[in-house]
Amino acid sequence: MKYFFLPFLVLLFGCTKTETTTPQDTLPPITQVGANTAGCVINGKVLVPKNGSQAIGGSAAYGLKKTQGMNFWPNKNDYWQLEIANKKDTNGSGIILWIKNMSSGNGDYLVGQSNGELYAFGSNNNQIIAGITENGISKTYWSSPNSGLIKINRSDLANGISIYSGTFNCSLYNKDNPTETIQVTDGRFDINGLTLNN
């Protein structure tokens, strides 16, 4: 009987409980090589793009997506938009950067009042919009005049490569409760427009 208990005790006390933890999201480095990376910190929480799936099937719902107007090249005289979103998790959040045009070239683009409209609709200012979901509650945040900066460090089309790199930060207000604000810091993106989502 003692021989039966010895292996049992070794098995019982030799086992340890393994806890699985989800690794913390981390920001990618700031680069200018077309790495297709992006991210920022929103009120202390890291947001990096994560792909999800469409509700009805079909192609992936991409967490990093760049859009630009048909007349953007060659003079960059059209809108440019970048979406950074967590489309994988139920409480995923996202942020959209929108520049009216980049005809001024690389440099600083002051963030203005958002009217909640993107693409070519209306006479939009440079703006940032965020959708934040916490505990199943979604809120929309808009930029206000002089509330932040989008810095374009690289935007070129050469040798079959279209690269957009930069940094951003801003303060946004809840469109339904303007006294509630969030801080977006440490924003960065490095996009190869010809290979993104391909």
C-alpha positions in Angstrom: 0.0 0.0 0.0 2.8 2.4 0.8 4.1 1.9 -2.8 0.8 3.1 -4.2 0.8 6.4 -2.2 4.4 7.4 -3.0 3.8 7.9 -6.7 0.5 9.5 -6.0 2.1 12.0 -3.6 4.9 12.7 -6.0 2.3 13.4 -8.7 0.1 15.5 -6.4 2.9 17.8 -5.1 5.0 17.7 -8.3 2.2 19.5 -10.2 2.1 23.2 -10.3 -0.7 25.4 -11.5 0.2 27.1 -14.7 -1.5 30.5 -15.2 -2.0 31.8 -18.7 -1.7 35.5 -19.1 -2.3 37.6 -22.1 0.9 39.5 -23.0 0.6 43.3 -22.7 0.4 45.2 -26.0 3.5 47.2 -26.7 4.1 50.1 -29.1 6.2 49.4 -32.1 9.3 51.4 -32.6 9.2 54.7 -34.5 10.5 53.9 -37.9 10.4 55.2 -41.5 10.8 52.1 -43.6 7.3 51.1 -44.4 7.0 48.5 -41.7 3.2 48.6 -41.6 3.1 49.3 -37.9 1.2 51.8 -35.8 0.0 52.5 -32.3 -0.6 55.0 -29.6 -1.5 55.3 -25.9 -5.0 56.4 -25.0 -5.5 57.4 -21.4 -2.6 55.1 -20.4 -3.8 52.1 -22.5 -1.8 50.9 -25.5 -3.7 50.7 -28.8 -2.2 48.7 -31.6 -4.0 47.4 -34.7 -5.5 44.0 -34.5 -7.3 42.3 -37.4 -10.8 40.8 -36.8 -13.4 39.1 -38.9 -16.5 40.4 -40.6 -19.8 39.5 -38.9 -21.1 37.8 -42.1 -17.9 36.3 -43.3 -15.7 37.5 -46.1 -12.3 39.1 -45.9 -10.7 40.2 -42.7 -11.6 43.4 -40.9 -8.2 45.1 -41.0 -7.0 46.9 -37.9 -4.6 49.1 -39.9 -6.1 50.8 -42.9 -5.0 53.8 -45.0 -7.2 55.6 -47.4 -6.5 58.6 -49.6 -8.3 60.7 -52.2 -8.1 60.0 -55.9 -6.1 63.2 -56.5 -3.6 62.7 -53.7 -0.7 62.0 -56.0 1.4 63.6 -57.3 0.9 66.9 -55.3 -0.7 65.4 -52.2 -3.6 67.8 -52.8 -6.4 65.5 -51.5 -7.4 63.9 -48.2 -5.3 61.2 -46.4 -6.8 59.0 -43.7 -5.3 56.3 -41.4 -7.3 54.0 -39.1 -5.7 52.2 -36.2 -8.1 49.9 -34.5 -8.4 46.7 -32.4 -11.0 44.8 -34.4 -10.2 41.5 -32.8 -11.4 42.0 -29.2 -15.0 42.7 -28.1 -14.1 45.9 -26.3 -11.8 47.0 -29.1 -11.2 50.7 -29.7 -9.9 52.7 -32.6 -8.6 56.0 -33.8 -8.7 57.8 -37.1 -6.3 60.4 -38.3 -7.5 62.7 -41.1 -5.5 65.3 -43.0 -7.3 67.5 -45.4 -4.3 67.4 -47.8 -0.6 67.1 -47.5 0.3 69.6 -50.2 2.6 71.4 -47.7 4.8 68.3 -47.7 6.4 66.7 -44.7 6.1 68.5 -41.4 3.5 69.5 -38.7 -0.2 69.4 -39.3 -2.2 71.1 -36.5 -5.3 69.2 -35.5 -8.5 71.2 -35.7 -12.2 70.9 -34.9 -13.7 67.6 -36.0 -17.2 67.6 -37.5 -17.3 63.8 -37.4 -17.2 63.6 -41.2 -14.4 61.9 -43.1 -13.3 61.4 -46.6 -14.3 64.2 -49.0 -17.5 65.3 -47.3 -17.8 68.9 -46.2 -15.0 71.3 -45.6 -13.2 69.3 -43.0 -10.3 70.4 -40.9 -7.3 68.2 -40.1 -8.9 66.0 -37.4 -8.7 63.0 -35.1 -11.6 60.9 -34.1 -11.6 58.0 -31.6 -14.1 55.3 -30.8 -13.5 53.9 -27.3 -15.4 50.8 -26.0 -15.1 49.9 -22.3 -17.4 47.4 -20.5 -19.6 47.2 -23.5 -20.2 51.0 -23.7 -19.0 52.8 -26.8 -18.2 56.5 -26.9 -17.0 58.8 -29.7 -14.4 61.4 -29.1 -13.6 64.4 -31.4 -10.7 66.8 -31.7 -11.1 70.5 -31.1 -9.2 73.5 -32.4 -5.4 73.2 -31.8 -5.9 70.1 -29.7 -3.0 68.1 -31.2 -0.5 67.5 -33.9 0.1 65.0 -36.6 3.7 65.1 -37.8 4.5 63.6 -41.2 8.1 62.6 -41.3 8.0 60.8 -44.6 5.5 60.6 -47.4 6.9 59.6 -50.7 6.2 57.6 -53.8 9.4 56.2 -55.4 10.7 53.0 -56.9 7.3 51.3 -56.4 7.1 52.1 -52.7 4.6 54.4 -51.1 5.7 55.2 -47.5 3.9 57.3 -44.9 5.6 57.7 -41.5 4.9 60.0 -38.6 3.9 60.7 -35.1 0.8 62.2 -33.4 -0.7 63.2 -30.1 -3.9 65.0 -29.1 -6.6 65.7 -26.5 -10.1 64.6 -27.6 -13.5 65.3 -26.1 -16.6 63.1 -25.8 -19.0 64.4 -28.5 -22.0 63.7 -26.3 -20.4 65.1 -23.1 -17.8 67.7 -24.0 -16.5 68.0 -20.4 -15.2 64.4 -20.7 -11.7 64.2 -22.3 -9.1 61.6 -23.2 -5.4 62.0 -23.9 -3.7 60.4 -26.9 0.0 60.2 -26.6 3.0 58.4 -28.2 1.2 58.0 -31.5 3.3 56.6 -34.4 2.8 55.0 -37.8 5.0 53.6 -40.5 2.9 52.5 -43.5 3.8 51.0 -46.9 0.7 52.0 -48.8 1.4 49.5 -51.6 1.6 46.4 -49.4 -0.8 47.3 -46.6 -3.8 44.8 -46.4 -2.6 43.0 -49.6 
